[in-house]
Amino acid sequence: MKSSAFLVLAAMNVLVDSEINSNLKCVDVSMECEYRARYCYNPNYTGLMFKMCRSTCDWCHTSLDGALKRVRRQVKDQSLEFEDIGDSQNSSVTPTGTCMDHSQKCEATAALCTSSNYQSIMAIKCPKTCGVC
């Protein structure tokens, strides 16, 4: 009876130690992570950001696969939001010559400006944010 209780306590101790160690390992490797946080949800940079900026991207308690799934889900949700924007707003420049975005989500989705999958729609819907006008 004592040996089985000891094994249970030892197993619990290992679980607690592994949780503590995994949290300690969840640190940003790069000093630029805070500045580059906008790349956390850019599908082209997910692997790199997972490796270098795991804490900043709030991926401490997930695997790379889990982070990739989160990114894909968010990108899909964001692309659906762009479908709600009317075609009457496709012009990047107003009659007065002012460069402007056509979605309230442009700043939040700025990382998609460099994504090969979304670059063209971002240039149309968020030209100011993406720097195309």
N, C-alpha and C positions, 0 to 999 in steps of 0.2 A: 504493500500500500504506500509506503514512504517513497519507494522508487518511482512509482507512477505519478505521485504528486510532484516529485522533483522534476520529472520529465515535462509535466504540464507547465510548471513554473519556468523551466528553462526555455521551453518553446515560446511562452509569452514574452520572456525577456528578449529572445531573438527577434520577435516581431516588433517589439517596442524599439530595440536598438536599430533595426533596419529602417523603421519609420523616421527615427531621429537622424540617422545617417543620410537617408534620401533627402530630407529637408535641408541638411547641411550642404549637400552637394548641389542644391538648387540655387546657384548663384550665377550672376552674369559673368562671363569670361571677359567680355569686352567692356571697356570704360565708356563706349559710345552707345550702349544699348538704349538709354533713355532718349537720346537724340534720334535713334533709328527705330523706335517703337512702331512707327507707321508701317514698317515692313513685316511685322508679326503676322498679319493676315494677308500678305501678298503670297499667292501660291508659288511664285518663283523663288521666294526666299525662306519658305517655311523650314526647310532642313537646316539651313545656315543659322537662322534665328533660334531654332530649337537648341542647337549646339552652343551658340555664343550668348544668347540673351534669354535663357529659359525663365528666369525670374521675372524680368520685365514683361515678357509675353504671357505671364501667369500660366505657365505650363509645368509647374512643379509637381503636380500630382497626376500627370498623364504621360503616356508614351509618345514617341514620335508619330506613330500611327494615329493615336488619339488626337494629337495636334493637327495632323493633316486632315482628318475628318472634320474637325471644328472649322478649319480654314475653308474647306470646300463647302461646308454648309453655310457659312457666313457669306462667301462669295456668291453662292446661288441665291441667297436671300436678298443680297444687295442688287444683283442683276434684275431680279423681279421688281424691285422698287423703281428701277429706271423705266420700266415699261409703262408706268403710270404717268410719265411726263409726256405731255402732248407734243405732236409734231410741229405745232406752231412756234415752239421755242427752239427750233433747231439752229437758228442763227447764233453764231458766237459773238458777233459784234452788234451792238444796238445802233440805231440810226445816228446817234451822237458819236459813235466810234468807240464806245466804252466796252472793254472786254469784260464778259461776265459769265458766271456759271448759271446753269438752268435747273439745278437741283439743290435742295437743302442738304443733301447727303454728300456733297462733293468733298468737303473737308474730311469727313469720316472715312470716305472710300478712296482717298488720295493715293494709297498704295497701288490701286488698280491702274493708275495712269501708266505704269511701267509694265503691267502684265500683258503679255502677248495676246491673251484671250480677251481682254477687255479694253485694250488701248484705243481702239477705234471708237467704241461707244463712249468712253470717258472723254475723248477729244471733242465729241459732239455735245455731250451733256455737261462736262466740267472743263471747258477750255481754259478758264482762268486758273483754276487749281492745278491743271496739268501743264500750264505754261505754253499753250499752243497759239495764243493770240496776244 
